[in-house]
Amino acid sequence: MTRRPESTARRYGKVFDEIAAEYDRRRPAYPDELIGQACQVAGIGGGDHVLEVGCGSGQLTRGLVARGLHVTALEPGKSLLALARQNLEDAGAVEFVNAQFEDASLPREHFQAVFAASAFHWIDPKVSWQKAADVLVPGGTLALVQYFGLEEPRTRRDQKAALAAIGKVSPDIAADWPAYRDLDATLAGVEQRRGNVSEVWAWLGSYDIGQDYAAGLFGDVQVAVMPKLIEQTPDQLNALLRTMSFYARLSPDQRQALEHEYEAVYERLGRPIRASTVAALVTARRSAR
């Protein structure tokens, strides 16, 4: 889904905060194996200082503090930040900061790594890549993690039906839906763009955030993926969708219609609705300057 103008992105940040409890309950945790791999690539461990951009309710933060890292966690949503504090009470060394990344006053060349989980595409790309490089120590690591849709034969029918349901209710949202590719095509596209981490991230999420200048800031781009099959009832699927940004654009009638469409898909299939996803980790090292 293409990134919207910066003012819209800031409004979406408020949308997530308005559904903080549901967001915390429904959004999947990030694979601990990928968090561990990011730390290994970055060469970080107990006592090192890292920055997390957009910590939400603390899903990724938990894995970072569990490794003994000193985490500065930025989150613009006050309700999400309150949940993160509650979820991570006495969990480890973490400082929570209620701020947008663009606005936050952060020390230069201070952090060994910058992490972001499902958050970096909401930041103004004219600012995000430069500021991430500025706060990293020379040779420090940027680590981005997120779930993306994946095309596979075992779920193609289900995912086509699910997208058709969205298209029936809101054609404009369906037209803007991220591209689903098979794993080989996904990785081939990454390989073609490996010289610019912003283009890699834009490719994975169908985001309009690629910036030429980012190629001079980061090198050694690496990607790790973990595919996963999900099976959901209509209630489970609708609960997850209610935590996604596009849902805020639907009217009450459209939301009800979408729920009915997924119930119909479920009845036709006679089983849970399947979806293929991939958890992707992209790391890049700050270039020496």
KOLVEXMI-663717 format. One line per field, with one value per residue: residue number from 0; residue in three letters; y, z, x of N, C-alpha, C in turn. Coordinates in Angstrom, 3 decimals, decimal comma. Layout:
BEGIN
resi [NUM;...]
resn [ALA;...]
nnorth [Y;...]
nup [Z;...]
neast [X;...]
canorth [Y;...]
caup [Z;...]
caeast [X;...]
cnorth [Y;...]
cup [Z;...]
ceast [X;...]
This chain:
BEGIN
resi [0;1;2;3;4;5;6;7;8;9;10;11;12;13;14;15;16;17;18;19;20;21;22;23;24;25;26;27;28;29;30;31;32;33;34;35;36;37;38;39;40;41;42;43;44;45;46;47;48;49;50;51;52;53;54;55;56;57;58;59;60;61;62;63;64;65;66;67;68;69;70;71;72;73;74;75;76;77;78;79;80;81;82;83;84;85;86;87;88;89;90;91;92;93;94;95;96;97;98;99;100;101;102;103;104;105;106;107;108;109;110;111;112;113;114;115;116;117;118;119;120;121;122;123;124;125;126;127;128;129;130;131;132;133;134;135;136;137;138;139;140;141;142;143;144;145;146;147;148;149;150;151;152;153;154;155;156;157;158;159;160;161;162;163;164;165;166;167;168;169;170;171;172;173;174;175;176;177;178;179;180;181;182;183;184;185;186;187;188;189;190;191;192;193;194;195;196;197;198;199;200;201;202;203;204;205;206;207;208;209;210;211;212;213;214;215;216;217;218;219;220;221;222;223;224;225;226;227;228;229;230;231;232;233;234;235;236;237;238;239;240;241;242;243;244;245;246;247;248;249;250;251;252;253;254;255;256;257;258;259;260;261;262;263;264;265;266;267;268;269;270;271;272;273;274;275;276;277;278;279;280;281;282;283;284;285;286;287;288]
resn [MET;THR;ARG;ARG;PRO;GLU;SER;THR;ALA;ARG;ARG;TYR;GLY;LYS;VAL;PHE;ASP;GLU;ILE;ALA;ALA;GLU;TYR;ASP;ARG;ARG;ARG;PRO;ALA;TYR;PRO;ASP;GLU;LEU;ILE;GLY;GLN;ALA;CYS;GLN;VAL;ALA;GLY;ILE;GLY;GLY;GLY;ASP;HIS;VAL;LEU;GLU;VAL;GLY;CYS;GLY;SER;GLY;GLN;LEU;THR;ARG;GLY;LEU;VAL;ALA;ARG;GLY;LEU;HIS;VAL;THR;ALA;LEU;GLU;PRO;GLY;LYS;SER;LEU;LEU;ALA;LEU;ALA;ARG;GLN;ASN;LEU;GLU;ASP;ALA;GLY;ALA;VAL;GLU;PHE;VAL;ASN;ALA;GLN;PHE;GLU;ASP;ALA;SER;LEU;PRO;ARG;GLU;HIS;PHE;GLN;ALA;VAL;PHE;ALA;ALA;SER;ALA;PHE;HIS;TRP;ILE;ASP;PRO;LYS;VAL;SER;TRP;GLN;LYS;ALA;ALA;ASP;VAL;LEU;VAL;PRO;GLY;GLY;THR;LEU;ALA;LEU;VAL;GLN;TYR;PHE;GLY;LEU;GLU;GLU;PRO;ARG;THR;ARG;ARG;ASP;GLN;LYS;ALA;ALA;LEU;ALA;ALA;ILE;GLY;LYS;VAL;SER;PRO;ASP;ILE;ALA;ALA;ASP;TRP;PRO;ALA;TYR;ARG;ASP;LEU;ASP;ALA;THR;LEU;ALA;GLY;VAL;GLU;GLN;ARG;ARG;GLY;ASN;VAL;SER;GLU;VAL;TRP;ALA;TRP;LEU;GLY;SER;TYR;ASP;ILE;GLY;GLN;ASP;TYR;ALA;ALA;GLY;LEU;PHE;GLY;ASP;VAL;GLN;VAL;ALA;VAL;MET;PRO;LYS;LEU;ILE;GLU;GLN;THR;PRO;ASP;GLN;LEU;ASN;ALA;LEU;LEU;ARG;THR;MET;SER;PHE;TYR;ALA;ARG;LEU;SER;PRO;ASP;GLN;ARG;GLN;ALA;LEU;GLU;HIS;GLU;TYR;GLU;ALA;VAL;TYR;GLU;ARG;LEU;GLY;ARG;PRO;ILE;ARG;ALA;SER;THR;VAL;ALA;ALA;LEU;VAL;THR;ALA;ARG;ARG;SER;ALA;ARG]
nnorth [-1,184;2,109;4,779;7,444;11,086;13,100;14,441;12,887;10,470;11,084;11,414;8,800;7,626;8,473;7,068;4,385;4,689;5,185;2,725;1,200;-0,944;-3,079;-3,266;-4,128;-6,599;-8,037;-7,812;-9,709;-11,084;-10,483;-12,677;-14,243;-15,302;-13,685;-11,262;-11,962;-12,525;-9,991;-8,666;-10,129;-9,577;-6,861;-6,953;-6,579;-6,543;-7,230;-4,226;-2,468;0,445;1,099;2,333;2,361;2,858;3,907;2,140;1,092;-1,036;-2,409;-4,885;-5,619;-4,377;-5,851;-8,139;-6,952;-5,758;-8,058;-9,113;-7,696;-5,167;-1,586;0,315;2,981;3,961;5,209;6,543;7,907;7,750;8,214;6,415;3,925;4,054;4,047;1,459;0,028;0,708;-0,536;-3,227;-3,799;-3,379;-3,371;-5,025;-4,541;-2,435;0,292;3,283;5,249;7,406;9,904;10,755;11,764;10,364;12,158;14,528;14,154;14,923;13,825;12,325;12,636;10,089;8,039;5,625;2,067;0,569;0,992;0,209;-0,730;-1,746;-2,479;0,247;2,139;3,034;4,945;7,279;10,426;10,069;11,750;12,505;10,284;8,239;9,706;10,729;8,395;7,459;9,556;9,289;6,935;5,243;5,297;2,699;1,524;-0,238;-0,359;-1,793;-3,246;-4,611;-6,530;-7,855;-9,183;-9,686;-12,773;-14,655;-17,839;-21,151;-22,678;-20,868;-19,127;-19,046;-18,351;-15,849;-14,346;-14,304;-12,922;-10,394;-9,686;-9,331;-6,999;-5,308;-5,275;-3,889;-1,547;-0,235;1,580;1,246;-1,442;-1,214;0,010;-1,844;-3,669;-5,354;-8,869;-11,298;-14,274;-16,114;-16,432;-14,448;-12,223;-12,188;-11,993;-9,451;-7,965;-8,482;-7,131;-4,543;-4,140;-2,289;-0,038;0,569;1,799;1,428;-1,320;-1,714;-0,317;-1,912;-4,357;-3,698;-2,379;0,377;3,933;5,079;5,119;6,543;8,249;9,314;7,691;5,574;6,401;6,495;4,051;0,704;-2,762;-4,318;-6,660;-9,447;-11,352;-13,932;-15,304;-17,396;-17,885;-19,663;-18,700;-19,335;-18,349;-17,614;-15,849;-13,983;-13,742;-12,772;-10,356;-9,004;-8,630;-7,011;-4,716;-3,426;-2,281;0,268;0,981;0,424;2,518;4,209;3,266;3,460;3,062;1,410;0,202;-1,249;-3,114;-4,427;-5,585;-7,420;-9,190;-10,104;-11,583;-13,572;-14,873;-15,813;-17,617;-19,467;-20,479;-21,698;-23,551;-23,909;-22,509;-19,275;-18,936;-17,472;-16,415;-15,276;-13,395;-12,899;-10,394;-9,379;-6,659;-5,525;-2,958;-1,379;1,550;3,720;4,612;7,926]
nup [0,000;-0,956;0,473;2,183;2,009;4,278;6,285;6,351;7,171;9,796;10,885;10,698;12,612;14,883;14,583;15,128;17,795;18,900;18,939;20,700;22,632;21,206;19,134;20,521;21,357;19,024;16,993;15,564;17,267;16,718;15,108;17,308;16,437;14,293;15,557;17,122;15,062;13,925;16,010;16,060;13,543;13,892;15,888;18,631;22,160;25,661;27,494;25,404;23,583;22,008;19,619;19,296;16,881;16,864;18,847;19,490;21,275;22,451;21,383;19,869;21,472;23,822;23,114;22,680;25,154;26,622;25,833;27,180;26,250;26,240;25,744;23,942;23,415;21,045;20,671;19,217;19,999;22,810;24,233;23,271;24,152;26,920;27,239;26,441;28,480;30,606;29,762;29,799;32,301;34,696;33,057;31,958;30,885;29,704;28,120;27,646;25,168;24,297;21,273;17,784;15,382;13,527;14,954;17,331;19,674;19,441;20,342;18,307;16,548;18,533;19,048;18,830;17,232;15,242;15,475;13,906;13,796;11,661;11,254;9,975;7,470;7,931;8,422;7,309;4,345;3,399;5,609;7,277;6,571;6,603;9,248;10,744;10,050;11,116;13,924;14,468;15,494;13,768;11,444;12,673;12,893;10,984;11,489;10,194;10,519;9,566;8,752;5,625;2,852;1,020;-1,971;-2,610;-3,892;-2,154;-0,814;-2,627;-3,721;-1,483;-0,724;-2,981;-2,911;-0,515;-1,103;-3,172;-1,740;-0,316;-2,506;-3,461;-1,466;-1,116;-3,697;-4,200;-2,102;-2,492;-4,954;-4,228;-2,854;-1,398;-3,462;-3,894;-3,971;-5,024;-2,992;-4,227;-6,246;-4,636;-3,232;-5,390;-6,341;-4,174;-4,330;-6,688;-5,829;-3,834;-3,400;-2,283;0,611;1,122;-1,213;-1,209;1,019;0,137;-2,022;-0,804;0,672;-1,115;-0,953;-1,270;-0,708;-1,411;-1,652;-3,315;-1,989;0,189;-0,534;-0,274;2,422;3,726;3,690;2,931;2,858;4,109;4,068;5,730;5,906;7,064;6,211;6,736;7,378;7,830;9,393;9,670;11,281;10,251;12,307;13,600;11,494;10,834;13,248;13,252;10,963;11,834;13,165;11,309;9,103;6,827;7,564;8,978;7,019;6,098;6,031;8,587;7,453;5,358;6,807;8,123;5,890;4,888;6,895;6,531;3,966;4,396;6,038;4,191;2,413;4,087;4,507;1,898;1,502;3,553;5,669;7,748;6,672;4,670;4,692;3,328;4,735;5,240;7,493;7,456;7,749;7,388;7,265;7,484;7,225;8,633;6,588;6,549;7,262]
neast [0,852;0,704;2,593;1,049;0,576;2,591;1,076;-1,220;-0,134;0,584;-1,964;-2,898;-1,297;-2,590;-4,941;-4,216;-3,609;-6,084;-7,253;-5,812;-5,865;-7,065;-5,246;-2,967;-3,875;-4,499;-2,529;0,103;2,968;6,499;8,809;11,038;13,402;14,148;14,591;16,763;18,580;18,879;20,180;22,519;23,630;24,045;25,883;25,424;24,690;24,104;23,778;24,272;23,199;20,165;17,799;14,298;11,902;8,642;7,257;4,788;2,659;4,661;5,566;7,907;9,775;9,897;11,402;13,843;14,665;14,800;17,157;18,997;19,511;19,774;17,101;15,764;12,622;10,520;7,256;4,452;1,767;-0,213;-1,852;-1,016;1,622;1,228;0,254;2,512;4,307;2,988;2,969;5,665;6,623;9,117;10,611;13,097;15,848;14,508;13,599;10,870;9,582;7,396;6,850;6,955;9,158;10,237;10,124;11,466;14,024;17,145;20,285;23,214;24,985;24,856;23,489;23,805;22,202;19,232;15,913;12,822;9,503;7,019;6,567;8,229;7,447;5,560;6,800;8,046;9,702;11,674;12,945;13,309;15,344;17,716;17,746;17,821;20,362;21,874;21,612;22,840;25,824;29,024;29,052;26,911;23,717;20,740;17,620;14,846;11,623;8,801;5,532;4,501;2,277;2,088;2,298;1,084;0,444;-1,209;-2,778;-3,803;-6,428;-7,999;-6,928;-7,444;-10,225;-10,621;-9,518;-11,216;-13,542;-12,960;-12,695;-15,296;-16,617;-15,110;-13,765;-11,634;-9,823;-9,096;-7,835;-5,527;-4,134;-1,381;1,075;1,074;3,532;5,281;7,658;10,173;10,117;9,868;12,324;14,057;13,461;14,347;17,088;17,768;17,584;19,363;21,375;20,297;18,779;16,333;14,886;14,650;12,966;10,732;9,993;9,270;6,956;5,309;5,532;5,707;8,351;10,963;14,204;16,723;18,928;19,361;20,953;23,582;23,896;23,653;24,918;25,730;23,294;21,074;18,799;16,351;13,934;10,805;8,434;4,887;1,893;-1,441;-4,526;-7,845;-10,956;-13,961;-14,538;-12,048;-10,475;-11,761;-11,394;-8,636;-8,357;-9,598;-7,609;-6,007;-4,746;-6,292;-8,879;-9,934;-10,761;-13,127;-16,697;-19,256;-21,278;-19,870;-17,998;-19,619;-20,628;-18,288;-17,680;-19,827;-19,231;-16,879;-17,837;-19,435;-17,469;-16,173;-18,220;-18,521;-16,035;-15,999;-14,296;-11,620;-10,354;-7,553;-4,282;-1,208;1,736;4,775;7,316;9,599;12,949;15,014;18,239;20,707;23,873;25,223;26,959;30,446;31,378]
canorth [0,000;3,254;5,675;8,650;12,298;13,106;14,830;11,729;9,487;11,500;11,116;7,365;7,333;8,670;5,974;3,233;4,989;5,124;1,311;0,653;-2,236;-4,079;-3,390;-4,948;-7,946;-8,730;-7,828;-10,817;-10,775;-10,678;-13,878;-13,997;-15,668;-12,536;-10,276;-12,462;-12,366;-8,572;-8,347;-10,768;-8,786;-5,574;-7,186;-5,920;-7,394;-6,597;-2,927;-1,585;1,378;1,021;3,150;1,746;3,870;3,432;0,886;0,572;-1,533;-3,038;-6,258;-5,787;-3,874;-6,953;-8,965;-6,195;-5,634;-9,408;-9,376;-6,832;-3,909;-0,350;0,719;4,221;3,587;6,329;6,219;9,138;7,527;8,177;5,193;2,825;4,168;3,607;-0,004;-0,462;0,827;-1,572;-4,549;-3,991;-2,946;-4,166;-6,006;-4,257;-1,031;0,914;4,650;5,543;8,811;10,175;11,681;11,315;10,279;13,395;15,640;13,809;15,437;12,630;12,565;12,136;9,033;7,537;4,287;0,995;0,072;1,578;-0,800;-0,298;-2,848;-2,029;1,668;3,061;3,587;6,062;8,449;11,182;9,476;12,775;12,666;9,026;7,555;10,581;10,822;7,098;7,441;10,554;8,876;5,724;5,338;4,806;1,250;1,050;-1,004;-0,126;-3,088;-3,077;-5,893;-6,388;-8,920;-8,826;-10,741;-13,645;-15,469;-19,264;-21,931;-23,197;-19,816;-18,183;-18,934;-17,638;-14,453;-13,698;-14,079;-11,886;-9,109;-9,392;-8,822;-5,597;-4,583;-5,107;-2,901;-0,283;-0,439;2,412;0,608;-2,656;-0,817;0,484;-2,923;-4,069;-6,484;-10,147;-12,007;-15,487;-15,848;-16,284;-13,127;-11,239;-12,134;-11,520;-8,002;-7,444;-8,568;-6,083;-3,226;-4,255;-1,137;1,062;-0,055;2,389;0,790;-2,672;-1,643;0,104;-3,080;-5,357;-3,276;-1,543;1,717;5,008;5,686;5,016;7,813;8,055;9,711;6,637;4,679;6,878;6,469;2,687;-0,375;-4,116;-4,635;-8,095;-9,759;-12,684;-14,082;-16,475;-17,531;-18,439;-19,864;-18,298;-19,743;-17,503;-17,527;-14,464;-13,137;-13,479;-11,941;-9,002;-8,389;-8,185;-5,902;-3,508;-2,778;-1,836;1,674;1,184;0,243;3,834;4,890;2,670;3,929;1,979;0,485;-0,578;-2,197;-4,195;-5,174;-6,386;-8,551;-10,142;-10,701;-12,609;-14,690;-15,598;-16,535;-18,725;-20,467;-21,123;-22,558;-24,627;-24,032;-21,190;-18,554;-19,036;-16,392;-16,602;-14,073;-13,589;-11,934;-10,020;-8,531;-6,003;-4,804;-2,195;-0,774;2,951;3,886;5,516;9,272]
caup [0,000;-1,071;1,623;1,940;2,397;5,668;7,193;6,478;7,981;11,192;11,318;10,893;13,913;15,879;14,413;15,876;19,223;19,305;19,098;21,292;23,288;20,159;18,445;21,380;21,467;17,756;16,120;15,892;17,730;15,698;15,425;18,126;15,650;13,493;16,477;17,439;13,895;13,802;17,020;15,650;12,432;14,442;16,849;19,874;23,266;26,930;27,792;24,244;23,465;20,728;19,475;18,593;16,310;16,806;19,618;19,666;22,630;22,985;20,937;19,561;22,607;24,781;22,668;22,787;26,554;27,106;25,484;27,987;25,568;26,768;24,644;23,907;22,587;20,643;20,260;19,236;20,580;24,271;24,728;22,964;25,036;28,252;27,195;26,396;29,847;31,421;29,316;30,021;33,646;35,321;32,114;31,644;30,743;28,580;28,315;26,698;24,774;23,550;20,200;16,410;15,058;12,866;15,906;18,536;19,847;19,718;20,209;17,089;16,649;19,901;19,146;18,067;16,252;15,192;15,119;13,662;13,423;11,041;11,580;9,268;6,288;8,332;8,639;6,101;3,821;3,203;6,923;8,010;6,324;7,054;10,704;11,253;9,901;12,004;15,332;14,591;15,518;12,510;11,357;13,354;12,057;10,880;11,402;9,944;10,497;9,305;8,018;4,309;2,192;0,159;-2,864;-2,646;-4,431;-1,122;-0,289;-3,695;-3,833;-0,321;-0,738;-4,069;-2,429;0,521;-1,754;-3,914;-0,767;-0,088;-3,727;-3,550;-0,465;-1,326;-4,838;-4,144;-1,188;-3,146;-6,020;-3,590;-1,997;-1,717;-4,365;-3,336;-4,870;-4,405;-2,238;-5,149;-6,877;-3,582;-2,966;-6,602;-6,346;-3,147;-4,831;-7,688;-5,175;-2,631;-3,239;-1,624;1,572;1,021;-2,335;-0,755;1,886;-0,722;-2,824;0,029;1,125;-2,130;-0,368;-2,032;0,245;-1,898;-1,740;-3,876;-1,044;1,183;-1,012;0,225;3,881;4,246;2,835;3,504;3,058;4,232;4,235;6,235;5,828;7,689;5,734;7,716;6,964;8,847;9,182;10,525;11,132;9,929;13,495;13,811;10,400;10,983;14,413;12,816;10,022;12,568;13,668;10,161;8,788;5,832;8,174;9,401;5,858;5,791;6,767;9,366;6,551;4,652;7,757;8,303;4,641;4,783;7,804;5,883;2,836;4,888;6,489;2,988;1,943;5,028;4,230;0,612;1,657;4,496;6,545;7,990;5,538;4,753;4,146;3,410;5,090;5,480;8,365;6,783;8,444;6,528;8,025;6,677;8,072;8,321;5,883;7,195;6,664]
caeast [0,000;1,582;2,609;0,270;1,297;3,042;0,003;-2,097;0,579;0,461;-3,332;-2,998;-0,704;-3,646;-5,904;-3,722;-3,687;-7,484;-7,625;-4,594;-6,087;-7,272;-3,956;-2,120;-4,441;-4,669;-1,363;1,007;4,322;7,528;9,580;12,220;14,577;14,558;15,165;18,097;19,449;19,189;21,192;23,766;24,170;24,487;26,959;25,036;24,288;23,811;24,350;24,333;22,082;19,469;16,598;13,178;11,016;7,266;7,242;3,438;2,390;5,866;5,823;9,329;10,553;10,086;12,521;15,093;15,076;15,112;18,554;19,838;19,789;19,202;16,226;14,986;11,472;9,677;5,891;3,645;0,448;-0,162;-2,484;-0,098;2,774;0,805;0,208;3,891;4,832;2,342;3,406;7,099;6,979;10,188;11,150;14,491;16,245;13,826;13,122;9,803;9,503;6,169;7,225;7,203;10,570;10,642;10,168;12,216;15,381;17,948;21,728;23,844;25,999;24,731;22,891;24,444;21,227;17,896;14,918;11,443;8,622;5,752;6,427;9,110;6,778;4,704;7,658;8,376;10,938;12,704;13,574;13,533;16,616;18,803;17,776;18,283;21,820;22,465;21,637;23,648;27,280;29,589;28,957;25,713;22,796;19,307;16,928;13,420;10,924;7,368;4,861;3,998;1,524;2,874;1,477;1,406;-0,677;-2,095;-3,652;-4,155;-7,885;-8,523;-6,504;-8,172;-11,588;-10,572;-9,317;-12,446;-14,505;-12,609;-13,009;-16,749;-17,029;-14,373;-12,860;-10,437;-8,873;-8,599;-6,918;-4,294;-3,639;0,001;1,252;1,497;4,432;5,800;8,884;11,301;10,025;10,126;13,755;14,725;13,298;15,241;18,454;17,948;17,570;20,179;22,249;19,602;17,870;14,998;14,213;14,315;11,779;9,627;9,607;8,611;5,635;4,645;5,508;6,322;9,286;12,329;14,922;18,061;19,975;19,588;22,012;24,858;23,922;23,691;25,390;25,641;21,880;20,799;17,380;15,989;12,477;10,188;7,053;3,952;0,509;-2,405;-5,908;-8,674;-12,402;-14,339;-14,400;-10,621;-9,992;-12,306;-10,756;-7,312;-8,503;-9,985;-6,391;-5,224;-4,994;-7,338;-10,196;-10,418;-11,324;-14,427;-17,866;-19,880;-21,973;-18,859;-17,411;-20,585;-20,683;-17,079;-17,859;-20,739;-18,522;-15,960;-18,673;-19,838;-16,282;-15,983;-19,261;-18,216;-14,865;-16,287;-13,127;-11,016;-9,782;-6,099;-3,467;0,242;2,478;6,195;7,982;10,851;13,915;15,996;19,265;21,671;24,894;25,534;28,241;31,414;31,339]
cnorth [1,231;4,164;6,956;9,882;12,356;13,472;13,673;10,662;9,825;11,219;9,628;6,937;7,488;7,560;4,765;3,461;4,888;3,687;0,554;-0,742;-3,352;-4,328;-4,331;-6,402;-8,719;-8,793;-8,940;-10,325;-11,056;-11,861;-13,562;-14,336;-14,487;-11,438;-10,684;-12,284;-10,908;-8,170;-8,943;-9,979;-7,475;-5,726;-6,554;-6,949;-6,573;-5,282;-1,969;-0,747;1,304;1,922;2,321;2,848;3,290;2,121;0,309;0,170;-2,376;-4,445;-6,515;-5,393;-4,989;-7,816;-8,271;-6,103;-6,998;-9,783;-8,437;-5,508;-2,739;0,287;2,096;3,979;4,804;5,829;7,491;8,983;7,382;6,893;3,979;2,857;3,716;2,082;-0,599;-0,393;-0,289;-2,955;-4,843;-3,513;-3,914;-5,194;-5,790;-2,773;-0,429;2,304;4,944;7,048;9,001;11,223;10,982;11,284;11,582;14,526;15,401;14,411;14,279;12,943;11,965;11,070;8,430;6,074;3,282;0,421;0,880;0,503;-0,126;-1,506;-2,285;-0,545;2,596;3,702;4,727;7,353;9,123;10,660;10,489;13,020;11,335;8,418;8,392;10,605;9,516;7,000;8,387;10,062;7,612;6,052;4,882;3,277;0,671;0,488;-0,503;-1,472;-2,848;-4,450;-5,649;-7,661;-8,371;-9,999;-11,504;-14,433;-16,901;-20,020;-22,362;-22,145;-18,868;-17,961;-18,097;-16,147;-13,682;-13,376;-12,965;-10,506;-8,706;-8,836;-7,351;-4,760;-4,337;-4,005;-1,542;-0,463;0,372;1,825;-0,643;-2,312;-0,409;-0,603;-3,311;-5,290;-7,721;-10,854;-13,312;-15,184;-15,643;-14,902;-12,022;-11,075;-11,657;-10,000;-7,324;-7,399;-7,451;-4,698;-3,138;-3,058;0,035;0,491;0,528;1,772;-0,649;-2,651;-1,220;-1,069;-4,076;-4,962;-2,496;-0,116;2,718;5,768;5,581;6,394;7,544;8,324;8,610;5,689;5,099;6,807;5,079;1,722;-1,708;-4,482;-6,147;-8,311;-11,181;-12,770;-15,357;-16,550;-18,205;-18,548;-19,508;-18,805;-18,993;-17,687;-16,098;-13,524;-12,772;-12,542;-10,512;-8,278;-7,871;-6,968;-4,603;-2,774;-2,239;-0,456;1,870;1,137;1,573;4,605;4,358;3,301;2,780;0,963;-0,388;-1,620;-3,393;-5,065;-6,081;-7,598;-9,618;-10,836;-11,812;-13,808;-15,535;-16,404;-17,776;-19,849;-21,195;-22,096;-23,757;-24,897;-22,635;-20,593;-18,507;-17,826;-16,755;-15,273;-14,418;-12,495;-11,656;-9,102;-7,975;-5,244;-4,090;-1,479;0,665;3,054;4,835;6,852;10,133]
cup [0,000;0,134;1,274;2,396;3,885;6,639;7,420;7,347;9,458;11,721;11,544;12,207;15,018;15,799;15,224;17,377;19,736;19,515;19,766;21,879;22,259;19,381;19,225;21,387;20,156;16,883;16,524;16,383;16,602;16,089;16,206;17,365;14,818;14,362;16,834;16,278;13,697;14,784;16,650;14,519;12,945;15,417;18,194;20,910;24,519;27,141;26,631;24,138;22,055;20,781;18,777;18,158;16,177;17,543;19,789;21,094;23,168;22,514;20,634;20,747;23,590;24,402;22,785;24,233;27,141;26,810;26,206;27,341;26,315;25,622;24,905;22,910;22,318;20,242;20,336;19,905;22,095;24,830;24,458;23,884;26,447;28,318;27,181;27,782;30,731;31,060;29,676;31,394;34,267;34,376;31,820;31,484;29,506;28,980;27,241;26,440;23,894;22,469;18,855;16,188;14,425;13,864;17,091;18,523;20,315;19,532;18,923;17,432;18,053;19,972;18,279;16,997;16,366;14,692;14,804;13,179;12,931;11,275;10,619;8,058;6,630;8,536;7,298;5,545;3,518;4,487;7,468;7,824;6,814;8,566;11,327;11,162;10,896;13,444;15,550;14,717;14,160;12,491;12,066;12,373;12,144;10,674;11,310;9,850;10,318;8,651;6,687;3,750;1,210;-0,728;-2,880;-3,204;-3,357;-0,565;-1,367;-3,784;-2,702;-0,380;-1,862;-3,640;-1,385;-0,090;-2,564;-2,978;-0,470;-1,309;-3,899;-2,622;-0,725;-2,452;-4,756;-3,211;-1,823;-4,232;-5,482;-2,742;-2,377;-2,629;-3,582;-4,390;-4,211;-3,797;-3,155;-5,803;-5,870;-3,362;-4,190;-6,696;-5,318;-3,679;-5,842;-7,052;-3,984;-2,397;-2,518;-0,697;1,475;-0,121;-2,003;0,070;1,093;-1,540;-1,992;0,377;0,120;-1,615;-1,296;-1,117;-0,214;-2,073;-2,253;-2,845;-0,045;0,762;-0,501;1,727;4,456;3,196;3,522;3,824;3,058;4,525;4,745;6,261;6,524;7,225;6,785;7,107;8,121;8,452;10,174;10,233;10,720;11,123;13,734;12,738;10,539;12,176;14,063;11,898;10,714;13,147;12,542;9,712;7,815;6,442;8,600;8,255;5,484;6,628;7,608;8,486;5,795;5,572;7,967;7,052;4,484;5,706;7,175;4,703;3,298;5,459;5,305;2,415;2,797;4,755;2,920;0,734;2,550;5,466;6,830;6,724;5,703;4,126;4,321;3,723;5,220;6,417;7,750;7,668;7,418;7,422;7,045;7,635;7,643;7,705;6,673;6,476;7,292]
ceast [0,885;1,465;1,868;1,046;1,547;1,938;-0,964;-1,445;0,470;-0,946;-3,503;-2,358;-1,719;-4,688;-5,475;-3,862;-5,115;-7,966;-6,483;-4,789;-6,280;-5,985;-3,040;-2,576;-4,340;-3,421;-0,391;2,362;5,314;8,415;10,854;13,503;15,077;15,147;16,589;19,065;19,839;20,279;22,542;24,426;24,755;25,648;26,681;24,595;24,078;24,538;24,426;23,057;21,486;18,232;15,531;12,222;9,611;7,092;5,845;3,185;3,538;6,169;7,298;10,195;10,864;11,285;13,854;15,572;15,419;16,557;19,505;20,186;19,157;18,407;15,621;13,861;10,597;8,300;5,049;2,284;0,504;-0,771;-1,607;1,108;2,431;0,730;1,610;4,528;4,283;2,852;4,862;7,553;7,983;10,813;12,628;14,715;15,602;13,338;12,090;9,733;8,277;6,473;7,217;8,705;11,056;10,886;11,101;13,616;16,258;19,431;22,285;24,882;26,031;24,314;23,638;23,502;19,939;16,949;13,584;10,649;7,294;5,513;7,166;8,433;5,828;5,495;7,943;9,707;12,032;13,496;14,085;14,911;17,796;18,892;18,229;19,800;22,485;22,589;22,461;25,132;27,807;29,606;27,756;24,695;21,366;18,634;15,423;12,765;9,434;6,844;4,360;3,198;2,399;1,914;1,987;0,209;-1,681;-3,063;-4,164;-5,658;-8,464;-8,179;-7,188;-9,600;-11,628;-10,391;-10,549;-13,515;-14,232;-12,965;-14,496;-17,238;-16,384;-13,360;-11,572;-9,391;-8,272;-7,586;-5,562;-3,636;-2,218;0,046;1,679;2,352;4,849;7,169;10,081;11,301;10,316;11,621;14,543;14,624;14,181;16,668;18,741;18,100;18,521;21,103;21,614;18,538;16,462;14,207;13,833;13,039;10,548;9,100;8,809;7,178;4,819;4,488;6,185;7,294;10,739;12,956;16,339;19,149;20,314;20,710;23,380;24,998;24,134;24,223;25,181;24,192;21,698;19,318;17,231;14,468;12,029;8,738;6,172;2,563;-0,409;-3,783;-6,787;-10,157;-12,740;-14,192;-12,941;-10,069;-10,492;-11,684;-9,366;-7,421;-8,895;-8,776;-5,523;-5,663;-6,148;-8,736;-10,798;-11,059;-12,703;-15,527;-18,414;-20,585;-20,979;-18,224;-18,343;-20,668;-19,466;-17,149;-18,748;-20,061;-17,581;-16,710;-19,113;-18,678;-16,054;-16,988;-18,970;-17,052;-15,144;-15,150;-12,599;-10,403;-8,267;-5,411;-1,999;0,903;3,958;6,673;9,345;11,663;14,882;16,962;20,189;22,620;25,170;26,917;29,146;31,386;32,415]
